[in-house]
Amino acid sequence: MFEIQAIDPAYYRQQTRRSTMVIAVIFVALAMLCATLSTQVFGTPGGDNFKWNLLGVAAGLMLTVALVRQQLWSRPFMAPAVYGWRLKRSLMRITNVMHHVKAGVAQGDESAMKLLRFYHLGVTQMHQLDGNSSELSQMVREIDDHREAMQQRGLDIQQTRLDPASLEWVKSFN
């Protein structure tokens, strides 16, 4: 279950830039190390070692991914980046079934309405965190209309949790 949290956009951008820089430095170091090792061990002196360099860079990439997922993912400096990744992943899960969500909303289903509200709140936060308010302005009317429809039905508009069961439920709407 994912829950939207209040995060200062400036802090989020600062921390994600920091974590991105750390990961980039780790990748460059590992890619260079692995490429050098692979050409020294498997390459031929004065020969074409492109494939060994490429395989070394690919190994560096795989090691970087493993290091990030196994060691860095749970570190405090990575928390904003992990949160952003989880937010975007949650929104993508809804986007993948959006035609079902909208069909459920059109039929007046409360679960679908709550799911769409979560999506709107998540997209709003994502654009704020990324500093991309211009794209969000295209959705303001839809967001406002949906919020008003929920208020008229007496539904809570603070839908900050994504319940995976809701995603399964809305798949029944066509």
N, C-alpha and C positions, 0 to 999 in steps of 0.2 A: 504494500500500500504506500502510495506517495502522498505527501502533504506539502502544499505550498507554504513557504515560510517568508517572513518579512526580511528582506536583505537590502541594504543600501546599494544602489547601482554603482556608485563611485567605488566603494569598497570591493564589490564584486569584480568590476573591471580591473582594478589594481591587482587583486589576488589572482585572477585568472591569467593576467599577463605574466605575473611572477611564476606561476606554476607552468605556464607554457614555455617560458624561458628556461626553467630548470629542466623540463623534459627535452627541449631542443638541444641543450648542452649535453645532456646524457646521451641522446641519440647520436649526435655528431661524434662524441668521444667513442662510443661503442662501435659505430659504423666504421670509423677510421681504424680502430684497433682490429676489428674483425677483418676488414679488407686487407690490412697490412699482413695480418697473420695468414690469411688464406693465400695471398700471393706468395708469401715466403715459403709456406709449407707445400702448396700444390702448384705454384706457378713456375715458369721457366725464366731464368735470367735473360733479359733482353728480348723476351718473347711477348706475344700478345696475351696479357693477363686480364683482359677486360672482364671475362666471365668470372674469374676468381674475385676481382674487385666487386663486381655486382653481387655475387653470392655472399661476400663479406658484408656488404651494406645491407642486404636482405637479412642476414643473420643478426646484424646490429639492430635492425628494426624489430625483429622478433624478440630479441633480448630486452629491448627498451619497452615493448608492450608488456612483456612478462614482468619486468621490474616495476612498471607503473601499477599494473593490476595487483601484484602480490605484495609489494612493499610500500609504495607511495600512496595508493588509493585511500587508505585510512588515515593518512597523516593530516594534521590540522591545516597546513598550508594548502592542501588540495581540496578542502571542504567546499569552497565556492565553485570550483570547477566540477566537482562530482555532483553537486546540487544542480548546476546548470545542465549537465549531461543527463541526469535523471529527469529533470523537468522537460527537456526536449524529447527524451525517449517516451515519457508519459503522453505528451502531446501528439507524438507520432502514432502511438497506439490508438488514440482517439481518431486521428486523421484517417487512419486505415479503415475505420468503420463509420466514417462521418455520414455516408449515405444512409446507414441504418439509424444513426443518432437523429438525423434530421427527419427521417420517416417517423420515428418514435415521437419526436417533438410535435410533428404535424398531427399525430393521433392523440396528443395530450398526455403522453406517458410521463409520469413524474420522474422516474429514473433517468429517462432520456433527457428531460429538461435539466435535471441536476448535472448530468454528465456534460451537457453543452455549456452550462454555466461554469463548471470547472475548467473546461477548455478555454472559454473566454477569459477567465481570471488568469489561467496559465499563460496564454498567449500575450495578454497584457503585461504580465510580469516579465516574460521573456524579452519582449520588445523594450521594456524599460531597462532591464539589466544590460541588454546589448546596445542601448542608446539608439534605437531605431524607431523613433516615434512616428515617422512619416508613413511607414507601412501600416502601423496600427490605426492611423486616422481613417483608413479605408473601411475598417470594421466597426467603427464607433456606433453607427446607426444600428447595425445588427445586434451588437452587444447591449445597447440601451433598450431596444425593442424586446429582446429576450428577458432582460432583467425585469422590465415592467410586466411582462406576461407572468413571470414567476411571482412577483409581488401581488398581482391581482388574484392569483390562485392560493396565496398565503404560504408559498414555499420559501424556505430559507435561502437567501441569495449568497450566503457565505459558504460556498461549496469548495473548500480548500483541500479536500481529500479525494483521491482517485481510488475507487473501490473496483478491483479487477472483476468482481461479480457483475458490476454494472455493464462492463464491456461485453461480457457474455450475454447478458440479458438483452441488450439493444440489437444484437445480431438477429433476433427473432423478427425485427421489423423490416419490411421491404418497401 
